[in-house]
């Protein structure tokens, strides 16, 4: 984020483990979710209800939210993918 001149409005330390309830709360005011796992991208339209599969996609194998997790407008981005970051932050 620093390389792109972005500033976080909130940072959560790694010692605070965010789980499914936190993921659901993040998605409540969002319209879209993009989850990056390596080169694979999964996109969800969140809409009025938060689907269990969208919440599950945000979590790692330990049940904690994956990092980084960013909110850009009404879109939540979970995980790192260079193309997604370029689209949202450089494009």
DSSP file (Angstrom, degrees, kcal/mol; ACC not computed):
  #  RESIDUE AA STRUCTURE BP1 BP2  ACC     N-H-->O    O-->H-N    N-H-->O    O-->H-N    TCO  KAPPA ALPHA  PHI   PSI    X-CA   Y-CA   Z-CA
    1    1 A X    > >       0   0    0      0, 0.0     5,-2.4     0, 0.0     3,-0.8   0.000 360.0 360.0 360.0 -39.0    0.0    0.0    0.0
    2    2 A X  G > 5 +     0   0    0      1,-0.2     3,-1.4     3,-0.2     5,-0.0   0.877 360.0  58.8 -62.0 -36.6    2.8    2.4    0.8
    3    3 A X  G 3 5S+     0   0    0      1,-0.3    -1,-0.2     2,-0.1     0, 0.0   0.773 108.8  45.5 -64.7 -25.2    4.3    1.9   -2.7
    4    4 A X  G < 5S-     0   0    0     -3,-0.8    -1,-0.3     2,-0.1    -2,-0.2   0.345 117.2-112.3 -98.6   4.9    1.0    3.1   -4.2
    5    5 A X  T < 5 +     0   0    0     -3,-1.4     2,-0.3    -4,-0.3    -3,-0.2   0.780  66.0 149.7  72.1  27.0    0.8    6.1   -1.8
    6    6 A X      < -     0   0    0     -5,-2.4     2,-0.5     0, 0.0    -1,-0.2  -0.673  34.1-152.5 -94.8 148.6   -2.3    4.7    0.0
    7    7 A X        -     0   0    0     -2,-0.3     2,-0.3    -5,-0.0     3,-0.0  -0.980  14.2-130.7-121.4 129.7   -3.1    5.3    3.6
    8    8 A X        -     0   0    0     -2,-0.5     3,-0.2     1,-0.1    62,-0.0  -0.570   6.2-158.2 -76.7 137.9   -5.1    2.9    5.7
    9    9 A X  S    S+     0   0    0      1,-0.3     2,-0.3    -2,-0.3    -1,-0.1   0.691  84.1  18.4 -86.7 -20.4   -8.0    4.4    7.7
   10   10 A X        -     0   0    0      2,-0.0     2,-0.4    -3,-0.0    -1,-0.3  -0.970  66.0-167.5-149.3 134.5   -7.9    1.5   10.1
   11   11 A X        -     0   0    0     -2,-0.3     2,-0.5    -3,-0.2     0, 0.0  -0.979   7.4-157.5-121.3 135.5   -5.2   -1.1   10.8
   12   12 A X        -     0   0    0     -2,-0.4     6,-0.1     4,-0.0    -2,-0.0  -0.955  23.1-123.5-112.6 123.7   -5.9   -4.3   12.9
   13   13 A X    >   -     0   0    0     -2,-0.5     3,-1.9     1,-0.1    -2,-0.0  -0.307  19.6-119.4 -65.7 149.8   -2.9   -5.9   14.5
   14   14 A X  T 3  S+     0   0    0      1,-0.3    -1,-0.1     3,-0.1     4,-0.1   0.738 110.7  69.2 -61.3 -23.2   -2.2   -9.5   13.6
   15   15 A X  T 3  S+     0   0    0      1,-0.1     2,-0.9     2,-0.1    -1,-0.3   0.730  85.4  76.1 -70.0 -20.2   -2.6  -10.4   17.3
   16   16 A X  S <  S-     0   0    0     -3,-1.9     2,-0.6     2,-0.0    -1,-0.1  -0.829  81.5-148.3 -92.6 108.5   -6.4   -9.6   17.0
   17   17 A X        -     0   0    0     -2,-0.9     2,-0.4    47,-0.1    -2,-0.1  -0.677   6.6-155.8 -84.6 116.2   -7.8  -12.6   15.2
   18   18 A X        +     0   0    0     -2,-0.6    47,-3.3    47,-0.2     2,-0.1  -0.773  20.9 177.1 -91.2 134.2  -10.8  -11.6   13.0
   19   19 A X     >  -     0   0    0     -2,-0.4     4,-2.4    45,-0.2     3,-0.5  -0.395  46.6 -58.9-124.9-161.1  -13.2  -14.5   12.3
   20   20 A X  H  > S+     0   0    0     43,-0.4     4,-2.6     1,-0.3     5,-0.2   0.852 128.9  52.1 -57.1 -42.1  -16.5  -15.3   10.6
   21   21 A X  H  > S+     0   0    0      1,-0.2     4,-1.9     2,-0.2    -1,-0.3   0.897 111.6  47.6 -62.7 -38.8  -18.6  -12.8   12.6
   22   22 A X  H  > S+     0   0    0     -3,-0.5     4,-2.3     2,-0.2    -2,-0.2   0.904 111.2  50.8 -67.5 -41.6  -16.1  -10.0   11.7
   23   23 A X  H  X S+     0   0    0     -4,-2.4     4,-1.9     1,-0.2    -2,-0.2   0.918 110.0  50.1 -61.9 -44.0  -16.1  -11.0    8.0
   24   24 A X  H  X S+     0   0    0     -4,-2.6     4,-1.1     1,-0.2    -1,-0.2   0.897 109.9  51.0 -60.9 -41.6  -19.9  -10.9    8.0
   25   25 A X  H  X S+     0   0    0     -4,-1.9     4,-0.5     1,-0.2     3,-0.4   0.900 108.4  51.4 -64.3 -41.4  -19.9   -7.5    9.6
   26   26 A X  H >< S+     0   0    0     -4,-2.3     3,-0.6     1,-0.2    -1,-0.2   0.886 111.4  48.4 -61.9 -38.8  -17.4   -6.1    7.0
   27   27 A X  H >< S+     0   0    0     -4,-1.9     3,-1.9     1,-0.2    -1,-0.2   0.679  88.9  84.3 -77.6 -17.4  -19.7   -7.4    4.2
   28   28 A X  H 3< S+     0   0    0     -4,-1.1    -1,-0.2    -3,-0.4    -2,-0.2   0.842  99.7  34.8 -56.6 -36.9  -22.9   -5.9    5.6
   29   29 A X  T << S+     0   0    0     -3,-0.6     2,-0.3    -4,-0.5    -1,-0.3  -0.005 104.6  96.2-106.9  28.4  -22.2   -2.5    4.0
   30   30 A X    <   -     0   0    0     -3,-1.9    45,-0.2    17,-0.2    44,-0.1  -0.841  51.9-164.0-119.7 154.6  -20.6   -3.8    0.9
   31   31 A X  S    S+     0   0    0     43,-3.0    15,-2.4    -2,-0.3    16,-0.7   0.716  76.3  28.3-103.4 -30.5  -21.9   -4.6   -2.6
   32   32 A X  E     -Ab  45  75A   0     42,-1.8    44,-2.4    13,-0.2     2,-0.4  -0.951  56.7-161.5-136.4 151.6  -19.0   -6.7   -4.0
   33   33 A X  E     -Ab  44  76A   0     11,-2.3    11,-2.8    -2,-0.3     2,-0.5  -0.999   4.0-170.7-132.9 130.4  -16.4   -9.1   -2.7
   34   34 A X  E     -Ab  43  77A   0     42,-2.8    44,-2.8    -2,-0.4     2,-0.5  -0.988   6.6-167.9-120.4 122.4  -13.3  -10.1   -4.6
   35   35 A X  E     -Ab  42  78A   0      7,-3.0     7,-2.3    -2,-0.5     2,-0.5  -0.951   2.2-163.4-114.2 123.3  -11.2  -12.9   -3.0
   36   36 A X  E     +A   41   0A   0     42,-3.2     2,-0.4    -2,-0.5    44,-0.3  -0.919  14.2 172.6-108.5 124.3   -7.7  -13.6   -4.4
   37   37 A X  E >  S-A   40   0A   0      3,-2.7     3,-1.7    -2,-0.5     2,-0.3  -0.874  72.5 -53.6-127.9  97.1   -6.0  -16.9   -3.7
   38   38 A X  T 3  S-     0   0    0     -2,-0.4     0, 0.0    42,-0.3     0, 0.0  -0.578 119.7 -23.3  67.6-128.9   -2.9  -16.9   -5.7
   39   39 A X  T 3  S+     0   0    0     -2,-0.3     2,-0.4    -3,-0.1    -1,-0.3   0.553 117.6 101.5 -88.8  -8.7   -3.9  -16.3   -9.3
   40   40 A X  E <   -A   37   0A   0     -3,-1.7    -3,-2.7     2,-0.0     2,-0.4  -0.636  54.5-166.1 -82.1 129.2   -7.4  -17.5   -8.7
   41   41 A X  E     -A   36   0A   0     -2,-0.4     2,-0.4    -5,-0.2    -5,-0.2  -0.947   6.4-170.2-115.3 135.8  -10.1  -14.8   -8.3
   42   42 A X  E     -A   35   0A   0     -7,-2.3    -7,-3.0    -2,-0.4     2,-0.4  -0.995   8.6-161.8-123.6 129.2  -13.6  -15.4   -6.9
   43   43 A X  E     -A   34   0A   0     -2,-0.4     2,-0.4    -9,-0.2    -9,-0.2  -0.910   5.5-171.3-116.3 139.4  -16.1  -12.6   -7.1
   44   44 A X  E     -A   33   0A   0    -11,-2.8   -11,-2.3    -2,-0.4     2,-0.7  -0.977  21.7-141.0-127.0 139.0  -19.3  -12.3   -5.1
   45   45 A X  E     -A   32   0A   0     -2,-0.4   -13,-0.2   -13,-0.2     9,-0.1  -0.910  20.9-170.1 -92.6 115.3  -22.3   -9.9   -5.4
   46   46 A X    >   +     0   0    0    -15,-2.4     3,-0.8    -2,-0.7    -1,-0.2   0.947  21.9 156.7 -77.9 -48.8  -23.1   -9.3   -1.8
   47   47 A X  T 3   -     0   0    0    -16,-0.7   -17,-0.2     1,-0.2    -1,-0.1  -0.258  68.4 -26.0  62.4-144.2  -26.4   -7.4   -2.2
   48   48 A X  T 3  S+     0   0    0    -19,-0.1     2,-0.4     1,-0.0    -1,-0.2   0.721 129.3  45.9 -81.2 -22.8  -28.9   -7.4    0.7
   49   49 A X  S <  S-     0   0    0     -3,-0.8     2,-0.7   -22,-0.0    -1,-0.0  -0.936  76.4-129.6-126.1 147.9  -27.8  -10.7    2.3
   50   50 A X        -     0   0    0     -2,-0.4     2,-0.1     4,-0.0    -4,-0.1  -0.837  27.2-140.1 -96.8 115.7  -24.4  -12.1    3.1
   51   51 A X     >  -     0   0    0     -2,-0.7     4,-1.8     1,-0.1     3,-0.4  -0.452  12.5-128.4 -76.8 146.6  -24.0  -15.6    1.8
   52   52 A X  H  > S+     0   0    0      1,-0.2     4,-2.6     2,-0.2     5,-0.2   0.841 109.4  56.9 -61.1 -34.4  -22.1  -18.2    3.9
   53   53 A X  H  > S+     0   0    0      2,-0.2     4,-1.7     1,-0.2    -1,-0.2   0.829 104.5  52.4 -70.6 -29.4  -19.9  -19.1    0.9
   54   54 A X  H  > S+     0   0    0     -3,-0.4     4,-0.9     2,-0.2    -1,-0.2   0.923 111.8  45.6 -68.2 -43.6  -18.7  -15.4    0.7
   55   55 A X  H >X S+     0   0    0     -4,-1.8     3,-0.9     1,-0.2     4,-0.5   0.927 111.8  52.1 -63.6 -44.5  -17.8  -15.4    4.4
   56   56 A X  H >< S+     0   0    0     -4,-2.6     3,-1.1     1,-0.3    -1,-0.2   0.858 104.1  57.4 -60.9 -35.9  -16.1  -18.8    4.1
   57   57 A X  H 3< S+     0   0    0     -4,-1.7    -1,-0.3     1,-0.3    -2,-0.2   0.766 102.0  56.4 -67.0 -24.6  -14.0  -17.5    1.1
   58   58 A X  H << S+     0   0    0     -4,-0.9     8,-2.7    -3,-0.9     2,-0.3   0.615  97.2  81.4 -80.5 -12.5  -12.7  -14.7    3.4
   59   59 A X  B <<  -D   65   0B   0     -3,-1.1     6,-0.2    -4,-0.5     2,-0.1  -0.704  69.4-139.7-101.9 146.3  -11.4  -17.1    5.9
   60   60 A X    >   -     0   0    0      4,-3.3     3,-1.7    -2,-0.3    -1,-0.1  -0.227  44.6 -82.1 -86.7-176.1   -8.1  -19.1    5.9
   61   61 A X  T 3  S+     0   0    0      1,-0.3    -1,-0.0     2,-0.1    -2,-0.0   0.712 128.9  56.3 -63.9 -21.0   -7.7  -22.7    7.1
   62   62 A X  T 3  S-     0   0    0      2,-0.2    -1,-0.3     3,-0.0     3,-0.1   0.537 118.4-108.7 -87.0  -6.2   -7.5  -21.6   10.7
   63   63 A X  S <  S+     0   0    0     -3,-1.7   -43,-0.4     1,-0.4     2,-0.2   0.447  82.2 121.0  91.6   0.7  -10.9  -19.9   10.6
   64   64 A X  S    S-     0   0    0    -45,-0.1    -4,-3.3     1,-0.1    -1,-0.4  -0.665  73.8 -91.1 -95.5 154.2   -9.3  -16.4   10.8
   65   65 A X  B     -D   59   0B   0    -47,-3.3    -6,-0.2    -2,-0.2   -47,-0.2  -0.344  43.6-118.7 -63.6 142.5   -9.7  -13.7    8.1
   66   66 A X        -     0   0    0     -8,-2.7     2,-0.3     2,-0.1    13,-0.2  -0.419  41.1 -86.1 -79.0 157.7   -7.1  -13.7    5.4
   67   67 A X  S    S+     0   0    0     11,-0.1    13,-0.3    -2,-0.1     2,-0.1  -0.868  95.7  34.1-120.3 154.0   -4.9  -10.8    4.8
   68   68 A X        +     0   0    0     -2,-0.3    11,-2.9    11,-0.3     2,-0.5   0.671  66.7 177.6 -75.9 156.0   -4.8   -8.2    3.4
   69   69 A X  E     +C   78   0A   0      9,-0.2     2,-0.4    -2,-0.1     9,-0.2  -0.993   9.5 176.6-121.5 122.2   -8.5   -7.3    3.6
   70   70 A X  E     -C   77   0A   0      7,-3.0     7,-3.1    -2,-0.5     2,-0.5  -0.942  25.0-148.9-128.0 145.5   -9.3   -3.9    2.1
   71   71 A X  E     -C   76   0A   0     -2,-0.4     2,-0.5     5,-0.2     5,-0.2  -0.976  15.9-179.6-111.5 123.2  -12.5   -2.0    1.6
   72   72 A X  E >   -C   75   0A   0      3,-3.4     3,-1.9    -2,-0.5     2,-0.4  -0.918  65.9 -54.5-122.6 101.5  -12.4    0.2   -1.5
   73   73 A X  T 3  S-     0   0    0     -2,-0.5     0, 0.0     1,-0.3     0, 0.0  -0.536 122.1 -19.8  64.2-123.9  -15.7    2.1   -1.8
   74   74 A X  T 3  S+     0   0    0     -2,-0.4   -43,-3.0   -44,-0.1   -42,-1.8   0.256 122.1  92.8 -99.0  11.9  -18.4   -0.6   -1.7
   75   75 A X  E <   -bC  32  72A   0     -3,-1.9    -3,-3.4   -44,-0.2     2,-0.5  -0.890  59.7-155.0-109.3 135.2  -16.0   -3.4   -2.7
   76   76 A X  E     -bC  33  71A   0    -44,-2.4   -42,-2.8    -2,-0.4     2,-0.5  -0.923   8.7-162.8-106.0 131.9  -14.1   -5.6   -0.3
   77   77 A X  E     -bC  34  70A   0     -7,-3.1    -7,-3.0    -2,-0.5     2,-0.5  -0.969   5.1-171.8-116.8 126.7  -10.9   -7.2   -1.5
   78   78 A X  E     +bC  35  69A   0    -44,-2.8   -42,-3.2    -2,-0.5    -9,-0.2  -0.976  54.3   6.9-121.1 129.5   -9.4  -10.2    0.4
   79   79 A X  S    S-     0   0    0    -11,-2.9     2,-0.5    -2,-0.5   -11,-0.3  -0.157  90.7 -72.8  88.9 171.0   -5.9  -11.5   -0.5
   80   80 A X        +     0   0    0    -13,-0.3     2,-0.3   -44,-0.3   -42,-0.3  -0.903  47.5 159.8-111.9 131.8   -3.4  -10.1   -2.8
   81   81 A X     >  -     0   0    0     -2,-0.5     4,-2.4     1,-0.1     3,-0.3  -0.925  32.0-145.3-145.8 121.1   -3.5  -10.1   -6.6
   82   82 A X  H  > S+     0   0    0     -2,-0.3     4,-2.5     1,-0.2     5,-0.2   0.868  99.4  52.5 -56.5 -41.3   -1.4   -7.7   -8.6
   83   83 A X  H  > S+     0   0    0      2,-0.2     4,-2.4     1,-0.2    -1,-0.2   0.904 110.4  47.3 -63.8 -41.5   -4.1   -7.3  -11.4
   84   84 A X  H  > S+     0   0    0     -3,-0.3     4,-2.4     2,-0.2     5,-0.2   0.928 112.8  48.6 -65.6 -44.5   -6.8   -6.4   -8.9
   85   85 A X  H  X>S+     0   0    0     -4,-2.4     4,-2.7     1,-0.2     5,-0.5   0.900 111.7  50.1 -63.4 -39.7   -4.6   -3.9   -7.1
   86   86 A X  I  X>S+     0   0    0     -4,-2.5     4,-1.9    -5,-0.2     5,-1.5   0.925 110.9  49.7 -63.3 -44.0   -3.7   -2.3  -10.4
   87   87 A X  I  <5S+     0   0    0     -4,-2.4    -2,-0.2     1,-0.2    -1,-0.2   0.915 120.0  35.0 -61.2 -44.0   -7.3   -2.1  -11.4
   88   88 A X  I  <5S+     0   0    0     -4,-2.4    -2,-0.2    -5,-0.1    -1,-0.2   0.808 131.1  26.2 -83.2 -30.4   -8.4   -0.5   -8.1
   89   89 A X  I  <5S+     0   0    0     -4,-2.7    -3,-0.2    -5,-0.2    -2,-0.2   0.676 131.3  27.4-112.7 -19.9   -5.4    1.7   -7.3
   90   90 A X  I  <<       0   0    0     -4,-1.9    -3,-0.2    -5,-0.5    -4,-0.1   0.618 360.0 360.0-113.2 -19.5   -3.6    2.5  -10.5
   91   91 A X      <       0   0    0     -5,-1.5    -4,-0.1    -6,-0.2    -3,-0.1   0.438 360.0 360.0 -95.3 360.0   -6.4    2.4  -13.1
